[in-house]
Amino acid sequence: MKIIASIILLFSAYSLFAQPSGGSPTGGEPIHVRHADLLSGSDTTGILIRELIGNVHIEQGNVTLRCNRATQYLAENRVVMIGNVKVIQGTVTLSGPSANYDGNTRIASGNQGVKIVDRKTTLTARAGRYSTISAIANFYGTVRAEDDSVAIDADTIEYHRSTENSFASGNVLMQAKYSKAFIVGDSAENYPSRNYSRVTGHPILFQIDTVATSHDSLKISKDSSNTSKPDSFLAQKDTSDKKPDTMTISSVVMESYRGKNERYIATGQVEVVRGGLSARADTVLYGNSDEKILLRGKPIVWYDSTQLSADSINIYVPLKKLKKIEAFANAFSASQDDSLHADRVNQLSGAAITIAVELDTLREVFARGEAKSLYFLVKETEPDGAARHSADSIRITMENSKPEIIRWLGGVNGENIPERMMEGKNKDYYLPSWRWEKTRPKKQVFVGRKR
């Protein structure tokens, strides 16, 4: 015959003294009940249980548990909590509608929605666990981690309380708090003390700019609500004098440095697309405040029908508008303007080449330092030979993105080549530094995080 003993007591925090669970099997600190409005105890088939109801307050060492209702399994040294659950340890608070706390491992866990708040960091997820020993939280399912400078969405996030560092994996979206930029990738690391983040696994940076089409200065809202839905940036409607413009940068690794001078460093197979401009390089450095994009390691830039390459290239975008492209060392430019004759490619080389752009239209190309040019001539839409020259510098004024006036300055040497000599031999007259990349980067499209 089973004997069930039940005791129901009504007591306050002053009348309920510390009640240890009998010590944990691992020799850790016992769990103490500090308060409950209602307590019932039972011993069924040898299982000791305490039911705690109303304003429950439990402690184990430096950990405090609070909830509306709890079931304490004394032999197992664990507590099941329901209703307004809070697990508090120093500056960190885990909360949710329900949670389990294991007094042996000192791990709190929940699977009906959990939230952790620790100083400047907040994490939310469908499920998660927090170790009060290692001070590490592991969250799973629609996880979001947010501090004062960045928000991260991912399938899983591991948060280290001692350093405030977080490590995300699976379907990552990282968004800067006060700029219209976000990065997607497979995994991410965030180091708040250094204002530094690193995204890997096919990372792509999306920079959504509001471009003024008049002479008005650009204004970007710093409303923190903008960080919650990056999809809304892409869905902005054009206004009378402003329109959204998106730049994408894809790479193998994407690093971001936040603060007054927000910077991004993309490395490994980097591709950049912004409006009519595309680029490829081993490394790309982009700074919002600097208003320039630096390409290093075999850089190539495409703008309209022009392709530019060199040892290094700088792209200048003041007020988010393309103004100038500078190529340094072994610079070479090629423009394929004749769609009917693919081998008639206009060429320019020099120690440095500068391309000037105005109102999204190529206005001037300037080569300096042992400059050389090859331009194919046309007479009434028909090929009419070519002109090949060298000079200290060459300045080309463009009209409708095509050469209108060419000026050769200093130490000029040149020749005009009749069409009859070039038939079928156009490539024989190419400049010594000729190079051409057929594959142009394409713009990446953000379709939203997978759910």
Residue pairs with C-beta under 8 A, 6 or more apart in sequence:
2 44
2 45
3 43
4 42
4 43
4 44
5 41
5 42
5 43
6 40
6 41
6 42
7 39
7 40
7 41
8 38
8 39
8 40
9 38
9 39
9 40
10 37
10 38
11 36
11 39
12 35
13 34
13 35
13 57
16 33
16 34
16 35
16 36
16 39
18 32
18 33
18 34
19 32
19 33
20 30
20 31
20 32
21 30
21 31
21 32
21 72
21 74
21 77
21 103
22 30
22 74
22 75
23 30
23 77
24 30
24 31
24 77
24 103
24 104
25 77
25 104
26 104
28 60
28 77
28 103
28 104
28 106
29 60
29 61
29 103
30 60
30 77
30 103
31 58
31 59
31 60
31 72
31 77
31 79
31 103
32 58
32 59
32 60
33 39
33 50
33 52
33 56
33 57
33 58
33 72
34 57
34 58
34 59
35 55
35 56
35 57
36 52
36 53
36 54
36 55
36 56
36 57
36 70
37 53
37 54
37 55
38 51
38 52
38 53
38 54
39 50
39 51
39 52
39 53
40 50
40 51
40 53
41 48
41 49
41 50
41 51
42 48
42 49
42 51
43 49
47 73
47 75
48 73
48 74
48 75
49 71
49 72
49 73
49 74
50 71
50 72
50 74
51 69
51 70
51 71
51 72
52 58
52 69
52 70
52 71
52 72
53 68
53 69
54 68
54 69
55 66
55 68
56 65
56 66
56 67
56 68
56 69
56 70
56 81
57 64
57 65
57 66
58 64
58 65
58 66
58 70
58 72
58 79
58 101
59 65
60 101
60 103
60 106
61 106
61 132
62 89
62 90
62 132
63 87
63 88
63 89
63 101
63 106
63 132
64 86
64 87
64 88
64 89
65 79
65 81
65 85
65 86
65 87
65 88
65 101
65 108
66 84
66 85
66 86
66 88
67 81
67 82
67 83
67 84
67 85
67 86
67 99
68 82
68 83
68 84
69 81
69 82
69 83
70 79
70 80
70 81
70 82
71 79
71 80
72 78
72 79
73 79
73 80
76 104
77 102
77 103
77 104
78 100
78 101
78 102
78 103
78 104
79 100
79 101
79 103
80 98
80 100
81 98
81 99
81 100
81 101
82 97
82 98
83 97
83 98
84 95
84 97
85 94
85 95
85 96
85 97
85 98
85 99
85 110
86 93
86 94
86 95
87 93
87 94
87 95
87 99
87 101
87 108
87 130
87 132
88 94
89 132
89 135
91 118
91 119
91 161
92 116
92 117
92 118
92 130
92 135
92 161
93 116
93 117
93 118
94 108
94 110
94 114
94 115
94 116
94 128
94 130
94 137
95 114
95 115
95 116
95 117
96 110
96 112
96 113
96 114
96 115
97 110
97 112
97 113
98 110
98 111
98 112
99 108
99 109
99 110
99 114
100 108
100 109
100 110
101 107
101 108
102 108
102 109
105 131
105 133
106 131
106 132
106 133
107 129
107 130
107 131
107 132
107 133
108 129
108 130
108 132
109 127
109 128
109 129
109 130
110 127
110 128
110 129
111 126
111 127
112 126
112 127
113 124
113 125
113 126
114 124
114 125
114 126
114 127
114 128
114 139
115 122
115 123
115 124
116 122
116 123
116 124
116 128
116 130
116 137
116 139
116 159
118 159
118 161
118 164
119 164
120 147
120 148
120 164
120 192
121 145
121 146
121 147
121 159
121 164
121 166
121 192
122 145
122 146
122 147
123 137
123 139
123 143
123 144
123 145
123 146
123 157
123 159
123 166
124 139
124 143
124 144
125 139
125 140
125 141
125 142
125 143
125 144
125 157
126 140
126 141
126 142
127 139
127 140
127 141
128 137
128 138
128 139
128 140
128 143
129 137
129 138
130 136
130 137
130 138
131 137
135 160
135 161
135 162
136 158
136 159
136 160
136 161
137 158
137 159
137 161
138 156
138 157
138 158
138 159
139 145
139 156
139 157
139 158
139 159
140 155
140 156
141 155
142 153
142 155
142 451
143 152
143 153
143 154
143 155
143 156
143 157
143 168
144 151
144 152
144 153
145 151
145 152
145 154
145 157
145 159
145 166
145 168
145 190
146 152
146 227
147 164
147 190
147 192
148 177
149 176
149 177
149 178
149 192
149 195
149 258
149 259
150 174
150 175
150 176
150 177
150 190
150 192
150 197
150 258
151 174
151 175
151 177
151 227
151 228
152 166
152 168
152 172
152 173
152 174
152 175
152 188
152 190
153 171
153 172
153 173
153 174
153 175
153 449
154 168
154 169
154 170
154 171
154 172
154 173
154 188
155 169
155 170
155 171
156 168
156 169
156 170
157 166
157 167
157 168
157 169
158 166
158 167
158 168
159 165
159 166
160 166
163 191
163 193
164 192
164 193
165 189
165 190
165 191
165 192
166 189
166 190
167 187
167 188
167 189
167 190
168 174
168 187
168 188
168 189
168 190
169 186
169 187
169 188
170 186
170 187
171 186
171 449
171 450
172 183
172 184
172 185
172 186
172 187
172 188
172 199
172 201
173 182
173 183
173 184
173 230
173 449
174 182
174 183
174 184
174 185
174 188
174 190
174 197
174 199
174 256
175 181
175 182
175 183
175 227
175 230
176 182
176 227
176 256
176 258
176 262
177 224
177 227
177 258
178 222
178 224
179 220
179 262
179 288
180 207
180 208
180 209
180 210
180 220
180 226
180 233
181 205
181 206
181 207
181 208
181 262
181 264
181 288
182 205
182 206
182 230
183 197
183 199
183 203
183 204
183 205
183 206
183 254
183 256
184 199
184 203
184 204
184 206
184 446
184 449
185 199
185 200
185 201
185 202
185 203
185 204
185 254
186 200
186 201
186 202
186 203
187 199
187 200
187 201
188 197
188 198
188 199
188 200
189 197
189 198
189 199
190 196
190 197
191 197
195 257
195 258
195 259
196 255
196 256
196 257
196 258
197 255
197 256
197 258
198 253
198 254
198 255
198 256
199 253
199 254
199 255
199 256
200 252
200 253
200 254
202 250
203 250
203 251
203 252
203 253
203 254
203 266
204 248
204 249
204 250
204 254
204 444
204 446
205 247
205 248
205 249
205 250
205 254
205 264
205 266
205 286
206 230
206 233
206 234
206 246
206 247
206 248
206 444
206 446
207 246
207 247
207 248
207 249
207 286
207 288
208 230
208 233
208 234
208 236
208 244
208 245
208 246
209 218
209 220
209 244
209 245
209 246
209 247
209 320
210 218
210 219
210 220
210 236
210 242
210 243
210 244
210 245
210 320
211 218
211 242
211 243
211 244
211 245
211 320
211 321
212 218
212 241
212 242
212 319
213 241
213 242
213 243
214 241
216 241
216 242
217 319
218 319
218 320
226 232
226 233
230 446
231 446
231 448
233 244
234 244
234 246
234 446
236 244
238 244
245 274
245 275
245 320
246 274
246 443
247 272
247 273
247 274
248 271
248 272
248 273
248 274
248 443
248 444
249 264
249 266
249 270
249 271
249 272
249 284
249 286
250 266
250 269
250 270
250 271
250 444
251 266
251 267
251 268
251 269
251 270
251 271
251 284
252 267
252 268
252 269
253 266
253 267
253 268
254 264
254 265
254 266
255 264
255 265
255 266
255 267
256 262
256 263
256 264
256 265
257 263
257 264
257 265
260 289
261 287
261 288
261 289
261 290
262 287
262 288
262 289
263 285
263 286
263 287
263 288
263 290
264 284
264 285
264 286
264 287
265 283
265 284
265 285
266 283
266 284
266 285
266 286
267 282
267 283
267 284
268 282
269 280
269 282
270 279
270 280
270 281
270 282
270 283
270 284
270 295
271 278
271 279
271 280
271 441
272 278
272 279
272 280
272 281
272 284
272 293
272 295
272 441
273 279
273 441
273 442
273 443
273 444
274 317
274 322
275 322
275 360
276 303
276 304
276 360
277 301
277 302
277 303
277 315
277 322
278 301
278 302
278 303
278 440
278 441
278 442
279 293
279 295
279 299
279 300
279 301
279 302
279 313
279 315
279 441
280 298
280 299
280 300
280 437
280 441
281 295
281 296
281 297
281 298
281 299
281 300
281 313
282 296
282 297
282 298
282 299
283 295
283 296
283 297
284 293
284 294
284 295
284 296
285 293
285 294
285 296
286 292
286 293
286 294
291 316
291 317
291 318
291 319
291 320
292 314
292 315
292 316
292 317
293 314
293 315
293 317
294 312
294 313
294 314
294 315
295 301
295 312
295 313
295 314
295 315
296 312
298 309
299 309
299 310
299 311
299 312
299 313
299 327
300 307
300 308
300 309
300 437
301 307
301 308
301 309
301 313
301 315
301 325
301 327
302 308
302 440
302 441
303 322
303 325
303 355
303 357
303 362
304 362
304 401
305 335
305 336
305 337
305 401
306 333
306 334
306 335
306 355
306 362
306 365
306 401
307 333
307 334
307 335
307 336
307 436
307 437
308 325
308 327
308 331
308 332
308 333
308 353
308 355
309 327
309 331
309 332
309 333
309 435
309 437
310 327
310 328
310 329
310 330
310 331
310 332
310 352
310 353
311 328
311 329
311 330
312 327
312 328
312 329
313 325
313 326
313 327
313 328
314 325
314 326
314 328
315 322
315 324
315 325
316 322
316 323
316 324
316 325
316 326
317 323
321 360
322 357
322 360
323 356
323 357
323 358
324 354
324 355
324 356
324 357
325 354
325 355
325 357
326 352
326 353
326 354
326 355
327 333
327 352
327 353
327 354
327 355
328 351
328 352
329 351
329 352
330 351
330 433
331 349
331 350
331 351
331 352
331 353
331 367
332 347
332 348
332 349
332 353
332 431
332 433
332 434
332 435
333 347
333 348
333 349
333 353
333 355
333 365
333 367
334 345
334 346
334 347
334 348
334 434
334 435
334 436
335 345
335 346
335 347
336 342
336 345
336 346
337 344
337 346
337 402
338 344
338 376
338 378
338 383
341 376
341 383
341 426
343 426
343 427
344 376
344 383
344 426
345 376
345 430
345 436
346 374
346 375
346 376
346 403
347 372
347 373
347 374
347 375
347 430
347 431
347 434
348 365
348 367
348 371
348 372
348 373
348 374
348 394
348 396
348 431
349 367
349 371
349 372
349 373
349 431
349 432
349 433
350 367
350 368
350 369
350 370
350 371
350 372
350 393
350 394
351 368
351 369
351 370
351 371
352 367
352 368
352 369
353 365
353 366
353 367
353 368
354 364
354 365
354 366
355 362
355 364
355 365
355 366
356 362
356 363
356 364
356 365
356 366
357 363
361 398
361 400
361 401
362 398
362 401
363 397
363 398
364 395
364 396
364 397
364 398
365 395
365 396
365 398
366 393
366 394
366 395
366 396
367 373
367 393
367 394
367 395
368 392
368 393
368 394
369 392
369 393
370 390
370 392
371 390
371 391
371 392
371 393
371 394
371 408
372 388
372 389
372 390
372 394
372 431
372 432
372 433
373 387
373 388
373 389
373 390
373 394
373 396
373 406
373 408
373 431
374 386
374 387
374 388
374 429
374 430
374 431
375 386
375 387
375 388
375 403
375 406
376 383
376 385
376 386
376 426
377 383
377 384
377 385
377 386
377 387
378 384
383 419
383 422
384 419
385 416
385 417
385 418
385 419
385 421
385 422
386 416
386 417
386 422
386 426
386 429
387 406
387 414
387 415
387 416
387 417
388 414
388 415
388 417
388 429
388 431
389 408
389 412
389 413
389 414
389 415
390 411
390 412
390 413
390 414
391 408
391 409
391 410
391 411
391 412
391 413
392 409
392 410
392 411
393 408
393 409
393 410
394 406
394 407
394 408
394 409
395 406
395 407
395 409
396 403
396 405
396 406
396 407
397 403
397 404
397 405
397 406
397 407
398 404
408 414
417 429
422 428
422 429
